[in-house]
Amino acid sequence: MSLVEQALPYVRAISPYQPGKPMTELAREMGMPVEKIVKLASNENPLGMSPMAKKAVEAAISGIARYPDQFDLIAKLAERCALPPNQVVLGNGSNDVLDLIARVFLAPGRSAVFAQHAFAVYPLATLSTGAEPICAPAKNYGHDLNAMRAAIRPDTRIVWIANPNNPTGNFLPYPEVRAFLETVPADVVVVLDEAYNEYLPPAERVDTATWIADFPNLVVTRTFSKIFGLAGLRVGYALASAEIADLMNRVRQPFNVNNLAIAAAVAALDDHLFVAESYELNRRGMEQLVAGLKRLGLEYIPSHGNFVTFKAGDGATVNQKLLKQGVIVRPIGGYGLPEWLRVTIGTEPENARFLEALEKAF
C-alpha cells in the first residue's frame, strides 16, 4: 500500500478549492504585461486597502519580531458588535473560522447541510472532518430554507448559510432567516456567513449579532477581505455564544492572525470614509455592469454582493476568450453552473474593459 493510500479516505476524496486565477499566472501564460490585465475574479475591493489600515501596517512592521496579541482587535469587534470579548473568535480569514466550526462539531458519522450553488468551502470543511455533506436543492439559484430544514437529519450538526450567497449573489430577507432559526433543533449549529454584509443597502441590514442571545446555536461569520480591502492579510472573525467560542478557541491555531493583519483590521474598522466610498463605488459599478449585460441580452442573477453572475452559454469557452484579452473573471462550473460566469465589480474603467471584452467574446 502506498503512502498516499495511508491517508484518510475522506481527505483523499476532497477536490481542492480552486481560487481565482492570479494576474501573474495569466501574464506568464499569455506573455502579457501584468499592468495590462484586469482581474475581476475574486471579489476583491478595486480601491485596494483602507488608507488608515495601510498606515497602521506600516507602523506595525517595527514589531513584527514579536508574537501577535489579539486583544485590541477582539476588543474593538466586541465593542462594535455589542458582545463580550469572549464571544469573538478571530480567524486567518473567515475561511479559517468556518474550518474551526467544522472541526468542533463534525466528525465521521455526522452530517452538515448546505445549499446547492453555495460557497465551496462548506462541503470542503465538512468533508475534511469525515462528515457527510448534504446538499439541499436551490431555489432560483439561492438558498431554499424549507428544503434545507427538511434535509436536517438526527446526525446533522451544522447548517451552513451564506447571506448574501457567493457565487450567485442571492439574498435572504432577515425575517426569513430568523424564522428558519426558530425551527432548527437546538443541538444543530447554524452558521450565518455574512462575508458580503457591508454591501447590503442599509435598509436590508440586520444586526444578527443580537440574535445570539436568543439562539445560542447561531454562529455569525464576517471578513475583512471584501469591503475593507484586506484580502491578502487574511483576517476574519466569528461571533458566537461564549460556550461555542470557547470550543473554537480550543482548536484554533495560536497566533492564527498576524501582527500586520491585526493592526490593519483595527484601523480599518474606523475608516468609515473608505467603507462609504467602497460601498458607493460598488453601487455604481453594479448599475454599470447590469446595464451592460442587459444591452448584450444576457441573463444575470440579481446580486447583493460585489459581483454579478451571468449566463454565458459555454462558460469555459467565453472565459478563455476573455483571458486572451487580459480579463480574468470566475468560471463557476464547479458550483454546478457551467453555463455561468461570475464577474467582480471593479472601477468604472475596469467594468468598461470587461464589457468590451465580453462583447468581443460573443
KATANOR-V722202 format. One record per residue. N is the residue number from 0. RES is the residue in three letters. OMEGA is omega in whole degrees, 0 to 359 (none if undefined). D_CENTER is the distance of its C-alpha to the mean C-alpha in Angstrom with 1 decimal. Layout:
N_RES_OMEGA_D_CENTER / N_RES_OMEGA_D_CENTER
This chain:
0_MET_183_38.6 / 1_SER_178_36.3 / 2_LEU_179_34.1 / 3_VAL_181_31.0 / 4_GLU_176_32.4 / 5_GLN_179_32.6 / 6_ALA_180_28.8 / 7_LEU_185_27.4 / 8_PRO_181_27.4 / 9_TYR_173_24.0 / 10_VAL_179_22.5 / 11_ARG_183_24.5 / 12_ALA_184_23.2 / 13_ILE_170_19.5 / 14_SER_185_18.4 / 15_PRO_176_16.4 / 16_TYR_180_12.9 / 17_GLN_180_13.6 / 18_PRO_174_11.8 / 19_GLY_182_12.9 / 20_LYS_177_16.6 / 21_PRO_179_17.6 / 22_MET_181_20.2 / 23_THR_179_22.7 / 24_GLU_178_22.5 / 25_LEU_178_23.3 / 26_ALA_178_26.0 / 27_ARG_183_27.6 / 28_GLU_186_27.6 / 29_MET_184_29.0 / 30_GLY_187_31.1 / 31_MET_177_29.5 / 32_PRO_181_29.2 / 33_VAL_183_25.6 / 34_GLU_178_26.4 / 35_LYS_185_27.1 / 36_ILE_175_23.6 / 37_VAL_179_20.9 / 38_LYS_178_17.3 / 39_LEU_188_15.1 / 40_ALA_193_12.8 / 41_SER_176_9.7 / 42_ASN_176_8.7 / 43_GLU_178_10.5 / 44_ASN_182_12.9 / 45_PRO_177_16.2 / 46_LEU_182_18.2 / 47_GLY_182_17.2 / 48_MET_176_17.0 / 49_SER_178_18.7 / 50_PRO_178_22.5 / 51_MET_177_23.1 / 52_ALA_179_20.4 / 53_LYS_178_22.2 / 54_LYS_180_25.5 / 55_ALA_178_24.3 / 56_VAL_180_23.2 / 57_GLU_180_26.6 / 58_ALA_184_28.4 / 59_ALA_183_26.6 / 60_ILE_182_27.5 / 61_SER_181_31.0 / 62_GLY_187_29.8 / 63_ILE_180_27.7 / 64_ALA_181_30.4 / 65_ARG_175_29.7 / 66_TYR_184_27.2 / 67_PRO_172_24.4 / 68_ASP_186_25.0 / 69_GLN_189_22.0 / 70_PHE_186_24.4 / 71_ASP_182_23.9 / 72_LEU_178_20.1 / 73_ILE_180_20.3 / 74_ALA_180_23.2 / 75_LYS_179_21.6 / 76_LEU_179_18.6 / 77_ALA_178_21.1 / 78_GLU_181_23.3 / 79_ARG_185_20.6 / 80_CYS_179_19.4 / 81_ALA_177_23.1 / 82_LEU_173_22.7 / 83_PRO_180_24.7 / 84_PRO_182_23.3 / 85_ASN_175_23.6 / 86_GLN_179_20.8 / 87_VAL_178_18.2 / 88_VAL_180_16.7 / 89_LEU_178_15.1 / 90_GLY_176_13.0 / 91_ASN_193_12.7 / 92_GLY_180_9.0 / 93_SER_175_7.1 / 94_ASN_181_7.5 / 95_ASP_181_11.0 / 96_VAL_174_11.4 / 97_LEU_179_10.2 / 98_ASP_178_12.8 / 99_LEU_180_15.3 / 100_ILE_179_15.2 / 101_ALA_182_16.0 / 102_ARG_180_18.7 / 103_VAL_192_20.3 / 104_PHE_184_20.6 / 105_LEU_180_20.6 / 106_ALA_174_23.5 / 107_PRO_183_25.8 / 108_GLY_176_27.3 / 109_ARG_181_24.3 / 110_SER_176_21.6 / 111_ALA_183_18.2 / 112_VAL_173_17.4 / 113_PHE_184_14.4 / 114_ALA_170_14.6 / 115_GLN_181_15.6 / 116_HIS_178_13.2 / 117_ALA_186_10.2 / 118_PHE_186_7.2 / 119_ALA_182_9.5 / 120_VAL_182_8.8 / 121_TYR_176_10.6 / 122_PRO_179_13.8 / 123_LEU_180_13.6 / 124_ALA_179_13.5 / 125_THR_182_16.2 / 126_LEU_183_18.3 / 127_SER_179_18.4 / 128_THR_184_20.3 / 129_GLY_178_22.7 / 130_ALA_182_21.7 / 131_GLU_175_21.8 / 132_PRO_177_18.8 / 133_ILE_183_19.8 / 134_CYS_178_18.3 / 135_ALA_182_19.4 / 136_PRO_182_20.3 / 137_ALA_173_18.3 / 138_LYS_184_20.1 / 139_ASN_178_19.9 / 140_TYR_180_16.8 / 141_GLY_182_15.0 / 142_HIS_170_15.4 / 143_ASP_186_19.1 / 144_LEU_177_19.5 / 145_ASN_179_23.1 / 146_ALA_180_22.4 / 147_MET_177_19.9 / 148_ARG_180_22.5 / 149_ALA_182_25.2 / 150_ALA_181_23.3 / 151_ILE_179_23.4 / 152_ARG_177_26.2 / 153_PRO_180_28.2 / 154_ASP_180_26.3 / 155_THR_180_22.8 / 156_ARG_180_21.2 / 157_ILE_166_17.5 / 158_VAL_181_16.0 / 159_TRP_177_12.2 / 160_ILE_174_11.1 / 161_ALA_182_8.0 / 162_ASN_358_9.6 / 163_PRO_183_9.2 / 164_ASN_172_8.3 / 165_ASN_22_6.6 / 166_PRO_188_8.9 / 167_THR_178_11.7 / 168_GLY_181_11.0 / 169_ASN_180_13.2 / 170_PHE_175_13.7 / 171_LEU_176_15.7 / 172_PRO_188_18.3 / 173_TYR_174_18.2 / 174_PRO_178_21.8 / 175_GLU_179_20.9 / 176_VAL_181_18.2 / 177_ARG_178_20.8 / 178_ALA_177_23.5 / 179_PHE_180_21.4 / 180_LEU_181_21.1 / 181_GLU_182_24.9 / 182_THR_183_25.5 / 183_VAL_177_23.5 / 184_PRO_185_25.7 / 185_ALA_180_25.6 / 186_ASP_176_25.2 / 187_VAL_179_21.8 / 188_VAL_174_18.7 / 189_VAL_179_16.2 / 190_VAL_180_12.6 / 191_LEU_185_11.1 / 192_ASP_184_7.4 / 193_GLU_182_7.6 / 194_ALA_184_4.8 / 195_TYR_185_7.0 / 196_ASN_185_10.1 / 197_GLU_178_12.1 / 198_TYR_178_12.4 / 199_LEU_171_14.2 / 200_PRO_183_18.0 / 201_PRO_182_19.7 / 202_ALA_183_21.7 / 203_GLU_184_18.7 / 204_ARG_175_17.2 / 205_VAL_178_18.2 / 206_ASP_184_18.3 / 207_THR_177_17.0 / 208_ALA_180_17.9 / 209_THR_180_21.4 / 210_TRP_186_21.0 / 211_ILE_178_20.8 / 212_ALA_180_24.6 / 213_ASP_183_25.2 / 214_PHE_181_22.8 / 215_PRO_178_22.9 / 216_ASN_179_20.8 / 217_LEU_171_17.7 / 218_VAL_179_14.9 / 219_VAL_179_12.4 / 220_THR_180_9.3 / 221_ARG_186_8.1 / 222_THR_172_7.5 / 223_PHE_186_10.0 / 224_SER_188_8.2 / 225_LYS_188_8.1 / 226_ILE_180_11.4 / 227_PHE_173_13.0 / 228_GLY_183_13.0 / 229_LEU_185_12.8 / 230_ALA_183_10.4 / 231_GLY_180_13.5 / 232_LEU_175_14.5 / 233_ARG_175_11.7 / 234_VAL_176_11.7 / 235_GLY_181_9.9 / 236_TYR_175_11.8 / 237_ALA_173_12.8 / 238_LEU_187_15.6 / 239_ALA_172_18.0 / 240_SER_180_21.7 / 241_ALA_181_23.8 / 242_GLU_179_24.6 / 243_ILE_179_21.1 / 244_ALA_178_20.1 / 245_ASP_179_23.3 / 246_LEU_179_22.6 / 247_MET_180_19.2 / 248_ASN_178_21.0 / 249_ARG_180_23.6 / 250_VAL_179_21.4 / 251_ARG_175_19.4 / 252_GLN_175_20.6 / 253_PRO_176_22.9 / 254_PHE_183_21.7 / 255_ASN_174_18.2 / 256_VAL_189_17.3 / 257_ASN_183_19.8 / 258_ASN_183_22.3 / 259_LEU_179_21.0 / 260_ALA_179_17.4 / 261_ILE_181_19.0 / 262_ALA_181_21.4 / 263_ALA_183_18.9 / 264_ALA_178_16.7 / 265_VAL_180_19.9 / 266_ALA_183_21.2 / 267_ALA_180_18.1 / 268_LEU_180_18.3 / 269_ASP_182_21.8 / 270_ASP_185_21.2 / 271_HIS_180_21.3 / 272_LEU_180_22.9 / 273_PHE_180_20.1 / 274_VAL_179_17.4 / 275_ALA_178_20.0 / 276_GLU_180_20.6 / 277_SER_178_17.0 / 278_TYR_182_16.7 / 279_GLU_177_20.1 / 280_LEU_180_19.4 / 281_ASN_180_16.4 / 282_ARG_180_18.7 / 283_ARG_180_21.5 / 284_GLY_177_19.5 / 285_MET_178_18.3 / 286_GLU_181_22.0 / 287_GLN_182_23.1 / 288_LEU_180_20.9 / 289_VAL_178_21.7 / 290_ALA_179_25.4 / 291_GLY_179_25.4 / 292_LEU_177_24.0 / 293_LYS_180_26.6 / 294_ARG_179_29.3 / 295_LEU_178_28.6 / 296_GLY_184_28.7 / 297_LEU_177_25.3 / 298_GLU_178_23.5 / 299_TYR_178_20.0 / 300_ILE_178_17.6 / 301_PRO_189_17.5 / 302_SER_175_14.1 / 303_HIS_179_12.9 / 304_GLY_176_10.0 / 305_ASN_182_10.9 / 306_PHE_176_11.7 / 307_VAL_176_14.3 / 308_THR_185_15.0 / 309_PHE_183_18.7 / 310_LYS_185_21.4 / 311_ALA_184_23.1 / 312_GLY_173_25.5 / 313_ASP_186_25.5 / 314_GLY_182_22.0 / 315_ALA_181_22.9 / 316_THR_179_26.0 / 317_VAL_178_24.7 / 318_ASN_179_21.9 / 319_GLN_179_24.7 / 320_LYS_177_26.8 / 321_LEU_179_24.1 / 322_LEU_180_23.7 / 323_LYS_177_27.5 / 324_GLN_178_27.3 / 325_GLY_179_24.8 / 326_VAL_182_21.8 / 327_ILE_171_18.6 / 328_VAL_186_16.2 / 329_ARG_171_14.1 / 330_PRO_183_16.1 / 331_ILE_174_14.6 / 332_GLY_179_17.7 / 333_GLY_177_15.9 / 334_TYR_182_14.2 / 335_GLY_182_17.8 / 336_LEU_185_17.9 / 337_PRO_181_20.3 / 338_GLU_187_21.8 / 339_TRP_173_18.7 / 340_LEU_177_16.8 / 341_ARG_179_13.7 / 342_VAL_176_14.6 / 343_THR_176_12.8 / 344_ILE_180_15.0 / 345_GLY_173_17.2 / 346_THR_181_20.4 / 347_GLU_178_23.3 / 348_PRO_179_25.0 / 349_GLU_177_21.9 / 350_ASN_179_21.4 / 351_ALA_178_25.1 / 352_ARG_178_25.2 / 353_PHE_182_22.6 / 354_LEU_177_24.6 / 355_GLU_179_27.8 / 356_ALA_180_26.6 / 357_LEU_178_25.3 / 358_GLU_178_28.7 / 359_LYS_181_30.5 / 360_ALA_179_28.4 / 361_PHE_none_29.8
